[in-house]
Amino acid sequence: MTGRPFFYPEFLALPQPLMPHATASWLVDNTSLAFNQISEFCGLHILEVQAIADDTAATKLTGRDPVRAHELTMEEIEKGQANPDYRLKMLKGPDQVRRTKGPRYTPLSKRQDKPDGIAWLVRNHPELSDGQIGRLIGTTRTTIAAIRDRTHWNMANITPKDPVTLGLTSQRELDAAVAKAQKAAGTTAPGDEHFEEDRQALIDELRAERERHVRDAEAALAAAEAGEVPAADEIVPGIRDPFKR
């Protein structure tokens, strides 16, 4: 069936040109391939290819040669021109763009929040080094030092705010950095003593209750072997029915 859109399941795994519209424009101008062949190869709807061929597309496109881009060979194009049902095969998929090492990328909409996040870290986590803060927020040591020394050009308008709330870093990354800094300084995060006491008390209570149930079960088993008749509110000797009052 011609004119099937690219999101049909059989097309999902196919690699597509890096610039599909520009590639389709070049194929329309320089080959006699059918529109459905071009649309399937470029991952476009056949009506988009038709618009490119009729010069009715929303924007004027400059063709991109897929042969020079090593995405298609002339032999593959000739096979497609000889057989309208032939599906073009890409020579290789486009190279994935890999991020190089460097400061953490921060969207433009959040960059003005960086000084607030730095000020919060400097105030609440003095154990963090400038390098750790720089990696968390994605900023420079010069900016951090200026905020520490209160010589930043916009210091009057800086309000300390949690960088996790601002979306500049994650809570997991912040906790890991703080733990690493505390370990390097030979300190540990303060624990909640009341929580530990309550936890131990609960463990002791559960252990005592389990031991009591074991004793009751052993007593009931001994009574049953002795032939004792349980009371009216007992399921077996020594174990009362919890639903009878």
N, C-alpha and C positions, 0 to 999 in steps of 0.2 A: 504494500500500500504506500503510495507516495504522499508526501506532505505530512508525515508523522512528526510531531514535535520531538525535541531532543530528550525530553524527560521520560520517554518510554523506557521500561526496565532494561531492554536489551542494549540501550545506548548509554546507560549510566556508567558502565565500566570502561567505555572507550575513551582514550585520551583525546584531547581537543587541542587545536592550535592555540598558541599564546594570545594571538589577537584574532579571534574568529571572524569578526565583521570585516576587518581589513583583508584577511585571507580570502574570504568569500568574494570580496570585490575584485581581487586579482584573478581568482579562478573564473569569474564571470567574464572578465575582459580578455583573458589570455587563453582560455580553453573552450572546448565545446562540450564540457561535461553537463549532464542534466542537472536541473535545479535540485532534484531530490538527492542526487549524489553529493552536491556541494553542501546542502543543508545537513545531511547526516555526518559528513566529515567535519564540518565546522561546529556542529551542535546547535544549529539555528533552526527556526521554523522555516518552512519552505516559502511562506509569505514574506519573510524578511529578505530572503534571497531574491525573490521576485521584485521587491521594492528597491533593492540595490541595483538590479539589472535595469529597472525602469527609471532610475535616478529620482525616485520618489521617497527615498529614505530621509529620516529626519535630519541627518547630518551627512555632509559630503565626505566620503571616505577615500583615503589614499591607500591603494592596494599594497599588500605585503606579500612578497614572493615566498611561498612555503618551500620552494626548491632551494633557494639560497639560505633559508632558515633551517635547512636540513630536517624539515618535518615531512617532506614528500619528495618522491623522485619522479623524473620525467617518465620512466618506465611505468610507474603506477598510474600517472595521469593518462598515458596512452592506453593502458588496459581499461581504464574507466571510459575513455572516449570510444573505444571499440565495442564496449558492452555496457549499455545503459543500466543494466541491473547489477553491475559490479560495484561493490562497496570499497571505497578507498581505504587503504591501511596506512596509518601514520608511521613514518620511519622511526621516530622517537617522540616521547612526550616532552613538553617544555620543562626546562630545568627549574627545580624548586628554588625559590628564593630563600636563602638561609640567613638568619640574622647573625651578624658578626658580634664579637665581644664588645661591650661598651656599656655606658650607663643604661639603667632601666628606662624603657620608653614610657613616657607619660603623655596621654592625649592632651591636645591643646586646651580643651575645656577645663582641665584640672591642674594645669601648670601654675596658675596663679595661687593655688592652694599649697604649693610646696613649702613656702616659708612658714606657714601656720603649722604644718606637720613637723617641720624641723624644730620649731620652737617648742612644740609639745614634747618631742623626744628629748631635747636638751634639758627641759625642766623635769620631766618625770622619770627619765632613764639616764642619769648622768654617767652610768657605767658604760654606755655605748660609745665606741670610738667614732671619730669622724668618718672613717672608712666604712663602718657598719651602717651608719646613718645614710651615707651616700649610696650604698647598695640598696637599702630599703626604700629610699625616696626617689633615687635616680637624680642626684644633684652633685654639685662639686664641693670639694673641701673648702674652697674660698667662700662660698655662700654660707656653709655651716659655721665657719670661723667668724664670719661677720655677724651672724645671729648670736653666737655665743658671746661675742664681745660687745653686742648691741651697737654695732657700727653699720648695720645694714641700712641702705639708703631709704628703705621703706619701713624702718623699725616701728614708727609710730602707728602704723596700720596693721601690724602683725599681731594676730590673736592665736595663741596656742590651741590647736585642735588635734584630736586623735587622728593620725594618718590612716588608720583602718576605716574609720567612719568616712573620711574624705575619699576613700578608694585609691589611695596612693600605694598601699601595700596590703597584705593579708595578715590576719591574726596569727596564723601559723608561722609565717616568716618572722613576724615581730617577736613572738614567744621564743622561737629558736635563737634569734639574735640576742635577746636578753639573757637567755639561759647560757649561751656561749660566753657572753661578756661576764656574767656572774661567776662562771666556772674559772675563767681566766683570772678574775680578781680574787678568787678564793672565798667567795661568798655564795650563799644560796638564797633562794626566794623565801620570804617568811611563810611559815606554815600556819594553818588554823588549828590551834591546840584544842579548842572546844570540839571541832569536828572529829579529831582523832579520838578524844575521850568518848564522845557519843558513839563512835563506830565500835570501839572496844567494848563499851557497855552493851551494845546491841548484840555483838558476837557472844559475849558471856551469857546473856539472857537466852539466846537461841540454843547455845550449847546445853545450858541447864534444863531447858524445856525438852530437848531431845533426850537427855539422860533420864528425865522423869518419865517420858513416854516409854522408854525401854524398860524401866523398872515396873511400870504398870502392866506392860504386856507380859513380862516374865511372871508377875504375880497372878495375872489372869490365867496364864497357861498352867501354872502350878495348881490353881484352884480348880480348873477344869479337869485336870488329871486326878485330883482328889475327890471329884464328884460333887463339889459344892454347887448349890443352886443359886444363880445370880439373883439379886434383888430386882424388884419390878422396874426400877429405873436404870438397871445395868444391862448392857448388851451381853457381856460375859462378865464373870466375876472380876471386879476391880476396875472395869471400864464402864463409865456411865454413858447413857444416851444423851448427847448434847441437845437433842430437840425436845426432851421432856423436862418440864419445869416442876 
